[in-house]
Amino acid sequence: MAARKKMAKKAAATRGAGKKKAAASGEMIISKSRTKNAVAKCKVASDFYAALDSKVRQILAQAEARAQANKRGTVRPQDL
């Protein structure tokens, strides 16, 4: 019984680590389906997702730099 709990705990930790690795490896951080649903009156071109992802990453990098310049380890809304 204890072995099952250990295996389940280890599997859960592995799943969480995979998501962090995927985000760092260049996988999209936006959701295509949610983006498509948010655009109500137009179709979404296939290359729009990559452009949006790039813009979001740029905004996040600028916010992170601003937070670090203000000697904070937390990104806040005012950093946008």
Secondary structure as GFF3:
##gff-version 3
##sequence-region A 1 80
A	DSSP	alpha_helix	2	24	.	.	.	ID=ss1
A	DSSP	alpha_helix	32	38	.	.	.	ID=ss2
A	DSSP	alpha_helix	48	69	.	.	.	ID=ss3
A	DSSP	three_ten_helix	77	79	.	.	.	ID=ss4
###
